[in-house]
Amino acid sequence: MRKGFWTVAKQIIKKADIVLEVLDARMPELTRNKQMEKNAAKCRKPLILVINKGDLVSSTTKTYLRKRYQNHLLISSKLSKGINELVEMIKSRINRKEIRVAVIGYPNTGKSSLINRLSKGGKVRTSSESGFTKGLQLIAGKENLRLFDTPGVVPFEERDDIRLGLMSGISPSKLEDPEMVACELIKIFKENNPKALKRAYGVDPKGKIPDDFLVEFGRKKNMLKKKGEIDERRAAIQLLIDWHKGKIKL
């Protein structure tokens, strides 16, 4: 992790009344940051896990998420679902006229869109408080919320290709090993919703290792090399593109 990020993040957490950690509903554990959660606990700040992109998961997955996580709310910032409930949850945790909210999350979990949904669309202002890092900003939000507009995006570990690939942090074609990332995605579907892959591609992942599924997927898509071999890299890239665009849902 970059030191500069954590210096700012720790200050934000100290100044905030409550912390929202934005997760991707399709892979909540992969998008959690335990170090940030420890910092919030150390500062005795309430933490809400905001599980975003609920529109990209099945009803079965939603039921699982509700059972699996405490202190959470499942939302879709894209569709503006759950936003009012989130505001009420924040207000129920903090009894203050103005509530300072830190919103932190990995790239492409929807942190920025959530801030936009929670804000009034008002003008961003820079805090002049003593001890505040220069440039940190507060945005006027709904119901007297004050949102930190910060570099609140958690930086990726260097060359964390699985996170980068699954979370749209990098184009699939630019991954060093898209096959590895695609196989990880297939594993996630096999464990959580194998029927989704069968419905989408006519290939049943049951009884197949991820590599074999990828080969069968490539054959279905007629992704062949010159000698008639399956182009597994091309198949992996296409599978990841479908995932990013929401064509396959957990």
N, C-alpha and C positions, 0 to 999 in steps of 0.2 A: 504494500500500500504506500502511496506517496505521502511523505511526512506533511507536506503543505495542506493536503486535504484534511488530515486528522487534526491539525492545529485549529483549522477553521471549524470543523465539525464539532470538536469538543467545546469550543466557545459558544457555538449555536445552541448546543444542548443545555449548557449552563444558563443561557439567557432565556431559553424557551420555558413555557409552563408545561408543555406536553409535546411528545415526539410521535410523529406518524412515520412508520416504516412501510414503504410501498412495495408490495410483492406482486409477482406475476402468478395468477391463479393456476396457470398451467404447470408451473414448477416452483411452488412457494419455498421449498427448502433450499433450492439452488439459488434463489434470489434473496434469501435472508443473510444478514450480516451480523454475526454473533458479537463481534467486537463493538459495533455501534450499540447493540442492545446492552452490553455490559457497561458501556459509558453512560447510557441513560439510567441504568439501575444504580450505578455508583453515584450519580447526581440526584438520585431519588426523583426522577421525572417519570410520570406515567407514560406508558408506551402502548400505542394501538397498532396492531398489524392490519394495514389496509390492503386487503387482497383484491387487486385490481384485475381487469380484463375478465370479469365474470361472464361476459358475453361469448368468450371463446372456449368455455368448458361446458360439458354436459350436465344434466341435472344430477346424475350419479356422482360426478366429481364435486358438484356443489354440496351435496349431502355429506360427502366424505370430509370436505374442508370444514364444514360447520361443526362436525364431530371432533375433528383433529385439533383445531386451534382454539385457544382461549384468548380473550382480549383482542378480538378481531372483528372486522366487518368486511363482507364480500360486496364489492361494488363494480360498476363499469363506468369509468370516467368518460369513456367515449360516448356512451348512451345516456350519461348523466343519471344513472341508477345508483341509489344508495347514498347520494351526496347529502340530502337533507338528514338522513339517519346518522350519517357521520358527524354532521354539525351538532346534532342533539347528543350524540355520544361524547363528543368533546366537552360540551357544556355540562354534561352530567358528571364529568371527572374533575373539572376545574370550576370553582365558584368564584369567578372574578368578572369585573365589568368588561375588561379587555383581556383576551387570552392570546398569548403568543404561541404560535404553532410552528414547530420545525418539521419540514417534510423532507425525508431523506430516502433514497432508493437507488438501486442499480440503474444503469442506462436502459431505456426502453421498457421500463416497468410502468411508465405513465405518470411519473412524478410531476412533470411540467403541466400535463393536461389536468391533473388533479388540482394543482395550485390554481389553474385557470377556472376550474369549476367552483372552487371555494372562494375565489376573489370576487370583489364587486366590479371588477373591471376598472378600478380606480387607478390613479397615478401612483407609480412606485415612488416611495420616498426613502431617502437614506437616513439611517438613525444617526443622531448626533450625541448619543449617550457616551459618557466617559468609559473608556476601556473597551469600546466596541471596535472590532477590526474595520478598518477603512473599506468602504464599499459594500458592506453587508446591508441588505435592504429589507424593509418591511412593506408588505402589500396589505391594503385595507381589504378585509374579507367579510363574508356574511356574518351576521349576528355578532358583530364586534370582535371577530377574529382578526388577528394580525399574523400574517404569514411571512415566514422568512423566505425571501427570494435569494438563494445562496448557491454556492457550488455544492449543493447538497447531494449530488450524485456520487455514490460510492464508486471509487475507481476500481477497475478490474485488476486482478493479479496479472502480472506480466505473462503474456502468452497463455492466458486461460482460454484455450480454444473452445472448450465445451460451453462455457458461459457465453463467450462471444458469439458462437454459432447459434446456440439455442435462443438467445435473447436479441437477435438482430443487431448485435454490437458491431458486426462486420458482415459484409456481403459473403454469402456462402462460397462464391467463386474465388474469394480471396483467402479462404481458410487454407492453412497448410495441409490439413488432413480432414477434408469434409466427410470422408467415409467414417472416420472415428466418431465425429459429431452425430452423423445420421444414425449410426448404430446405437449411440446413447439415446437418441430420440426414440428409436424403435423399442428399446428396452423399457422406456417410460410408458409407451403405449401398451406393450405386452403386460406390464404390471398393473396398469390402471384402466385401460379401455381398448383391448385388442380388437373389438368389433368395429371400432372406428376406422382402422386401417383396412379391414376387409370390405367395409361398405364403400370406402373411397376408391380402392384400387382393385378389388376382387382378389386380393392375396391375403390368405389367413396367416397371421404371424404365429399362431399356436403350433408348437412342435418344431419351429424353425429357430435357428440361431439368427441374430440380427443380420449377419453377413449373407446368409441364404435368402432372407427376406429381401434384402437390397438387390440381390441378383435377380430374383423373381420379379421385383418391381421394375427393374431396368429392362427385363425381357418384355413385360407387359407394355412398356412405353417405347419399345423398339429402339432402345439406346444401345447401339452396337458399334464396335470398333471395326476397322477395315477387314479384319480376319474373322468377323462374325462373333467375337467375344463380347460379353456384356461390358459396357463402359460404366464401371461401378462409381467412378468419381462423378461422372455426369448424372447418374441416377441419384447419388447422395445430394448433389447440389439441388436437383429438382425437388427432392423430398423436403429439404430444408426451406426452399422457396415457398412450397405449398404450406408449410408450417408457419412461416412468417406472415403469410397472407391470410391465415386463418381458414384455409381450405380443409384442413384436418383439425379436429377438435378432440381434446381429451374428454 
